[in-house]
Amino acid sequence: MAAGDLHLINARLPLAGDDRWYELIAERGRWTVVRGCPGRIAEPSALSIRDRRSIGRRGSAGLPNVIDLEGRLALPGFADMHMHLDKALTLPEVGNASGTLMEAIANYDGSVAGFTKANIRDRIVRTALMGLSHGTIHMRSHLDMPRHRGREVMKRTVEAALEAREELKGRVRLQLFPMLAFDRAPEEAAALSRELIGLGMDGLGGCPHLSGEPDKDVQLLFWQASKLGVPIDLHTDETDDPSVRTVEAICRATIAFGFQGKVTAGHLCSMASMQRQEAEPLIALMAEARVGAVTLPAVNLYLQGRGDDGPVRRGVTRVKELLDAGVKVAVGSDNIQDPFHPFGRGDLLHIGAIAAYAAHMGAPADAARIVRMMTETPAALMELDEYGIRPGHPADLVVTDALTEGQLLTEESPSRWVAVEGTWVSANVKEDWLA
């Protein structure tokens, strides 16, 4: 057996959909045994997950210690598919006195030329590792592409992100989506998108609702993505104005270009300002087009409604209605400690709890839905073919201190143990927790 292999007993796998206790064995970085048992598995020599000797140490025969999870929940790592790692941790350099989205955009745009490649790369790595310590293994970062600031400024971000992804290999699996606008200088944007995908970007992003001609932007973006054969992930209708409905054009383009299942719309704030009868046809259209949704509750609660005297709109999209219609809905961190959002620590479980608050999802069954919004759903939208604790898949997991999904959200598991491909990469243990 190779170094880093795992042997775990008495794991609870909430995504398995049953109440069994599991034995998990990994060899050469992949799960070989995922065995469910009707009750607790007895192994007198097993070490508790809380015993520091159990992490990264071998027994006398050179084999991995048998680690007893004692009924704790084990998940295949969180997947955070809407982040801005290139902007993260810039709050000390880029302020936002009003707290509004438009000032955040303006202030960051005015500062981006001053960031070096090394600074951007280091912030991406630091923030990604922060998220990893909380259990997030898969991340998708949207990258700022300020074409009006010149090629050199864009080049720094691209090179920094690619170098950071390489540095994070074996710990964080990072997808990169450059944010592009196609309505102005479409030939230049098309050439840039070809270059970026050729360099290793994973798909195309953008903010068509901020374009001068949103419908034209959407059409050109889809045309280019179809030629390149890459998925699309868009910031969509991040506004309190209920008349802004770019999502409709996105859904119709998805159907026209045959992109069902390859398009994601993030934010969808304007939908929260609409009357139900206005939102329902759009939700039905998203379900028909199989356009996924990502809700960013922390950032939208912070940014939206700034111009309201009352009632104050909070901007979190219609999560329950989307779920009930069959739309795949994920939850994401968005911005972390930057002018768009001064808070955040890359803890997707904390964001999931905020989503439960904001979406009024406190029923017993809702806890399982929220957990899936941090795991299986974003994994599907990110097209992660080998996601999940199953034989043959990479031996990735986050072990929590929670014994149930409800406890996971209410207590947010102060302790987390994280393994990637059978190797422990982080053990964030609160010594007084369940001691």
Residue pairs with C-beta under 8 A, 6 or more apart in sequence:
1 27
1 63
1 64
2 27
2 28
2 29
2 422
3 423
4 29
4 421
4 422
4 423
4 424
5 25
5 26
5 27
5 28
5 29
5 64
5 395
5 422
6 24
6 25
6 26
6 64
6 67
6 395
6 419
6 422
7 23
7 24
7 25
7 26
7 63
7 64
7 65
7 66
7 67
8 22
8 23
8 24
8 25
8 66
8 67
8 68
8 69
8 74
9 21
9 22
9 23
9 24
9 41
9 43
9 46
9 66
9 67
9 68
9 69
10 21
10 22
10 23
10 40
10 41
10 68
10 69
10 70
10 71
11 21
11 22
11 23
11 24
11 69
11 72
11 73
11 74
11 399
12 19
12 21
12 22
12 69
12 71
12 72
12 73
12 74
12 403
13 20
13 22
13 34
13 36
13 73
13 74
13 75
13 389
14 73
14 75
14 368
14 371
14 405
15 75
15 76
15 371
15 372
15 375
15 376
15 388
15 389
16 22
16 36
16 389
18 36
20 36
20 37
20 38
21 36
21 37
21 38
21 39
21 40
21 41
21 71
22 34
22 35
22 36
22 37
22 74
23 33
23 34
23 35
23 37
23 41
24 31
24 33
24 34
24 35
24 74
24 389
24 395
24 397
25 31
25 32
25 33
26 32
26 395
26 422
27 422
28 422
29 394
29 395
29 421
29 422
29 423
30 391
30 392
30 393
30 394
30 395
30 421
30 422
31 389
31 390
31 391
31 392
31 393
31 394
31 395
32 391
33 391
34 389
34 390
34 391
40 71
43 66
43 68
45 66
46 65
46 66
46 67
46 68
47 53
47 54
47 65
47 66
47 67
47 68
48 54
48 67
48 68
48 70
49 67
49 68
49 69
49 70
49 72
49 399
49 417
50 415
50 429
50 434
50 435
52 427
52 429
53 65
54 65
54 67
55 417
55 424
55 427
56 424
57 65
58 64
58 65
59 65
69 399
71 403
72 399
72 400
72 401
72 402
72 403
73 399
73 400
73 402
73 403
73 404
73 405
73 408
74 389
74 397
74 398
74 399
74 400
75 135
75 371
75 375
75 389
75 397
75 398
75 400
76 137
76 375
76 379
76 387
76 388
76 389
76 393
76 396
76 397
76 398
77 135
77 136
77 137
77 138
77 375
77 396
77 397
77 398
77 418
77 420
78 134
78 135
78 136
78 137
78 138
78 348
78 349
78 374
78 375
78 398
79 136
79 137
79 138
79 139
79 330
79 348
79 374
79 375
79 378
79 379
79 382
79 384
79 387
80 131
80 136
80 138
80 139
80 140
80 332
80 333
80 346
80 348
80 374
80 378
81 138
81 139
81 140
81 175
81 233
81 264
81 294
81 330
81 332
81 378
81 381
81 382
82 140
82 142
82 233
82 266
82 294
82 296
82 330
82 332
82 333
82 334
83 127
83 131
83 139
83 140
83 141
83 142
83 332
83 333
83 334
83 336
83 346
84 141
84 142
84 144
84 334
84 335
84 336
84 338
84 340
85 123
85 124
85 127
85 128
85 139
85 141
85 161
85 164
85 174
86 120
86 123
86 124
86 141
86 143
86 144
86 157
86 160
86 161
87 108
87 144
87 335
87 338
87 339
87 340
88 123
88 124
88 126
88 127
88 335
88 336
88 337
88 338
89 123
89 126
89 127
89 336
89 337
89 338
90 108
90 111
90 115
90 123
90 337
90 338
90 339
91 337
91 338
91 339
91 342
93 111
93 114
93 115
94 107
94 108
94 111
94 338
94 339
95 107
95 339
96 103
96 104
96 107
96 339
96 340
96 342
97 103
98 306
99 302
99 303
99 306
100 303
100 306
101 238
101 303
101 306
101 340
103 339
104 303
104 338
104 339
104 340
107 339
108 144
108 338
108 339
108 340
109 146
109 149
112 144
112 146
112 149
112 153
112 157
113 149
113 150
113 153
115 156
116 156
117 156
117 159
117 160
117 163
118 160
120 156
120 157
120 160
120 161
121 159
121 160
121 161
121 163
121 164
121 167
124 141
124 160
124 161
124 164
125 164
125 167
125 168
127 336
127 346
128 139
128 164
128 168
128 171
128 172
128 174
128 346
129 168
129 171
129 172
130 336
130 345
130 346
131 139
131 172
131 333
131 346
131 347
131 348
132 171
132 172
132 418
132 425
132 426
133 346
133 416
133 418
133 426
133 428
134 345
134 346
134 347
134 348
134 349
134 350
134 416
134 428
135 348
135 349
135 398
135 400
135 416
135 418
136 172
136 346
136 348
137 171
137 172
137 173
137 396
137 398
137 418
137 420
138 172
138 173
138 175
138 378
138 379
138 382
138 384
138 387
139 172
139 173
139 174
139 175
140 174
140 175
140 176
140 177
140 202
140 233
140 382
141 161
141 174
141 175
141 176
141 177
142 177
142 178
142 179
142 205
142 233
142 235
143 157
143 158
143 161
143 176
143 177
143 178
143 179
143 201
143 205
144 157
144 179
145 154
145 157
145 178
145 179
145 180
145 192
145 196
146 153
146 154
147 154
147 181
147 185
147 188
147 189
147 192
154 192
158 178
158 196
158 199
158 201
161 174
161 176
162 176
162 199
162 200
164 174
165 174
165 176
165 200
168 174
170 420
170 421
170 423
170 425
171 420
171 425
175 202
175 203
175 382
176 200
176 201
176 202
177 201
177 202
177 203
177 204
177 205
177 233
178 193
178 196
178 201
178 204
178 205
179 205
179 206
179 207
179 235
180 189
180 192
180 193
180 204
180 205
180 206
180 221
181 189
181 206
181 207
181 208
181 210
181 211
181 217
182 189
182 190
182 206
182 216
182 217
182 220
182 221
182 224
183 208
183 211
183 212
183 213
183 214
183 216
183 217
183 220
184 211
184 212
186 220
189 220
189 224
190 220
190 224
193 204
193 224
193 228
194 224
194 228
197 204
197 228
197 230
201 230
202 230
202 231
203 225
203 230
203 231
203 232
203 233
204 221
204 224
204 225
204 228
204 230
204 231
204 232
204 233
205 232
205 233
205 234
205 235
206 217
206 221
206 234
206 235
207 234
207 235
207 238
208 214
208 217
208 218
208 221
208 234
208 236
208 246
208 249
208 250
209 235
209 236
209 237
209 238
209 239
209 244
209 246
210 235
211 217
214 246
214 249
215 249
218 246
218 249
218 250
218 253
219 249
219 253
221 232
221 234
222 232
222 253
222 254
222 256
222 257
222 259
223 257
225 231
225 232
225 257
225 259
226 257
226 258
226 259
231 259
231 262
231 263
231 264
231 383
232 259
232 262
232 263
232 264
233 263
233 264
233 266
234 250
234 263
234 264
234 265
234 266
235 266
235 267
236 246
236 247
236 250
236 265
236 266
236 267
236 268
237 244
237 245
237 246
237 247
237 265
237 267
237 268
237 269
237 270
237 271
238 266
238 267
238 269
238 300
238 315
239 269
239 270
240 269
240 270
240 273
240 304
240 305
240 307
240 308
240 313
240 315
241 270
241 273
242 270
242 271
242 273
242 274
242 275
242 278
243 270
244 270
245 270
245 282
247 265
247 268
247 271
247 282
247 285
247 286
247 291
248 282
248 285
250 263
250 265
250 289
250 291
251 282
251 285
251 286
251 288
251 289
251 291
252 285
252 289
253 259
254 260
254 262
254 263
254 289
254 290
254 291
255 288
255 289
260 289
260 290
260 291
261 290
262 383
263 289
263 290
263 291
263 292
264 291
264 292
264 293
264 294
264 330
264 381
265 286
265 291
265 292
265 293
265 294
266 293
266 294
266 296
266 332
267 294
267 295
267 296
267 300
267 315
267 317
268 293
268 295
268 317
268 318
269 300
269 304
269 315
269 316
269 317
271 279
271 282
271 283
271 317
271 318
272 304
272 313
272 314
272 315
272 316
272 317
272 318
273 313
274 282
276 321
279 318
279 321
280 321
283 318
283 321
283 322
283 325
283 327
284 325
286 293
286 322
286 325
286 327
287 325
287 326
287 327
290 328
291 327
292 327
292 328
292 329
292 330
292 377
292 380
292 381
293 317
293 322
293 327
293 328
293 329
293 330
294 329
294 330
294 331
294 332
294 378
294 381
295 316
295 317
295 319
295 329
295 330
295 331
295 332
295 355
295 359
295 373
296 331
296 332
296 333
296 334
297 316
297 331
297 351
297 354
297 355
297 357
297 358
297 359
298 333
298 334
298 341
298 343
298 344
298 351
298 354
299 334
299 335
299 340
299 341
300 314
300 315
300 316
300 317
300 334
301 314
301 315
301 316
301 354
301 358
302 341
302 342
302 343
303 315
303 340
303 341
304 313
304 314
304 315
304 316
305 312
305 313
305 314
305 315
314 358
316 355
316 358
316 359
319 329
319 355
319 358
319 359
319 361
320 359
320 360
320 361
322 329
323 329
323 369
328 377
328 380
328 381
329 373
329 377
330 373
330 374
330 377
330 378
330 381
331 348
331 351
331 352
331 355
331 370
331 373
331 374
331 378
332 348
332 351
332 378
333 344
333 346
333 347
333 348
333 351
334 340
334 341
334 344
335 341
335 344
336 343
336 344
336 345
336 346
337 343
337 344
347 412
348 374
349 374
349 400
349 408
349 409
349 412
349 413
350 412
351 374
352 370
352 371
352 373
352 374
352 409
353 370
353 409
353 410
353 412
355 361
355 370
355 373
356 362
356 366
356 367
356 370
356 409
361 369
361 370
364 406
367 404
367 405
367 406
367 408
367 409
368 405
370 405
370 409
371 405
371 408
371 409
376 387
376 388
379 387
379 388
380 387
386 392
386 393
386 394
387 393
389 397
394 420
394 421
395 419
395 421
395 422
396 419
396 420
396 421
397 418
397 419
398 416
398 417
398 418
398 419
399 416
399 417
399 418
399 419
400 408
400 413
400 415
400 416
401 411
401 413
401 414
401 415
401 416
401 430
401 433
401 434
402 408
402 411
402 413
414 430
414 433
415 428
415 429
415 430
415 433
415 434
416 426
416 427
416 428
417 424
417 426
417 427
417 428
417 429
418 424
418 425
418 426
418 427
418 428
419 425
